[in-house]
């Protein structure tokens, strides 16, 4: 009888101990989540007026705000809808749509944020490094470690630049328009502030970009951390190499024939608002029509986008748009990793057909770029 009571007591003690351990763990995790939410830099006064009548490098009158660029756990991204983001907005570009005027009043001393949409194999890394290394004051950034720099405002620690090289992949590896426009306002959320986001990007000729991505994956490099955020849900992307670790030594034919290859029409997909197509990456003709129309609309709404094939002109357009100067001259590259690849006409046509949305988007982008560049050329002559 005593042995039975001892066993019963031992089981009760073990059960209670387990419950206390679970409760303690939950309390500790809750404490960590509070720390993650409240972590930030001490912030000097900033203006809470997003639309400044002064030039971007002038000092404004200021109010106190807190640092908002904090790490948000991936599970928190599913709760974006719980926040009132009505005070946040993408810069409206009505002036560009009507008369192609490109100058914008980006105010580094206010709450404005420049957001870089970095698409794979478009020379985005080159452009991103220029932003954190080669801008004149007050837009200078402090190098911290490889692929990471701090870009504080002159009057505080809060960052004015949201990019891979300033904040890391906070919204996912190579996040597109859909993910960024959901994630970035959450990371910078403050109900007391109205904030403007200036989205910028770089595009590349579709066949060259597609071949460059093929070269990337066949060298065993992947974007296996890529998670697609749409309508507050994160979904890992499917990969062509199945359960293998990578797609090492994949032939061009294999790369072309993979039906779930996100390299197809990547630029259109990443610039489109995929909520308009039920968050689906692939679909029928109507799906593609909506996606392309959305990508064109969002591209036009950007105050600046560059072209990988026109580096020097892209620099001039950026400088004229934002009133910011680079300390180094961009270089147009006549040779790239894919420039020596010789394709027969049949394969080249097949790649164009697979990327027919990107082909149309890039044609549109070149037209808009040419009109914007011609405008700044005329402005310089005045």
Secondary structure as UniProt FT lines:
FT   HELIX           2..38
FT   TURN            56..57
FT   HELIX           74..82
FT   TURN            86..87
FT   STRAND          88..90
FT   HELIX           94..99
FT   TURN            108..111
FT   STRAND          113..117
FT   TURN            120..121
FT   HELIX           124..133
FT   TURN            137..138
FT   STRAND          142..145
FT   TURN            146..147
FT   STRAND          148..150
FT   TURN            154..155
FT   STRAND          161..162
FT   HELIX           164..167
FT   TURN            170..171
FT   TURN            173..174
FT   HELIX           177..187
FT   TURN            191..192
FT   STRAND          195..203
FT   HELIX           206..218
FT   TURN            219..220
FT   TURN            224..225
FT   STRAND          227..230
FT   TURN            231..232
FT   STRAND          233..236
FT   TURN            240..243
FT   TURN            248..249
FT   HELIX           252..257
FT   TURN            259..260
FT   TURN            262..265
FT   HELIX           266..271
FT   HELIX           274..277
FT   TURN            278..279
FT   HELIX           285..301
FT   STRAND          304..307
FT   TURN            308..309
FT   HELIX           311..322
FT   TURN            337..340
FT   HELIX           345..354
FT   HELIX           356..381
//
